[in-house]
Amino acid sequence: MSEELPQIIKELPKIITPTNSISGHLIQGTSNQAVIFEAKAGTQIPTHTHAAEWGIVVDGEFEITIGNEKTIYRKGDTFFVPENTPHSGYFITNAISFHFLNDDSYFKSGKI
């Protein structure tokens, strides 16, 4: 991975994540959230659902299964997950991605 997050992103509140191999920095809105994720190669995100989500890969590559469709996304690629659609992920390389959720309370900030 050639990209590194700038200090202004690193200073955002961190979210609570289920594993040390992924971290996220929260941007909180009144009706939505955005998170900048950093994930290590090999990180698996189990199948889950939530509000609609749009994302873009900043660096690296990862595989997302949305419903029954598996796709590999690379730097510059965008994706959309409709509301309540089961999806999962696997980070093929170290990666940075930006995710926007149409929900204001899915991610929680706090010490990891």
Secondary structure as UniProt FT lines:
FT   HELIX           7..10
FT   STRAND          14..15
FT   TURN            20..21
FT   STRAND          22..28
FT   STRAND          33..39
FT   TURN            41..42
FT   STRAND          44..48
FT   STRAND          53..59
FT   STRAND          61..66
FT   TURN            67..68
FT   STRAND          69..74
FT   TURN            75..76
FT   STRAND          78..81
FT   TURN            83..84
FT   STRAND          87..91
FT   STRAND          95..101
//
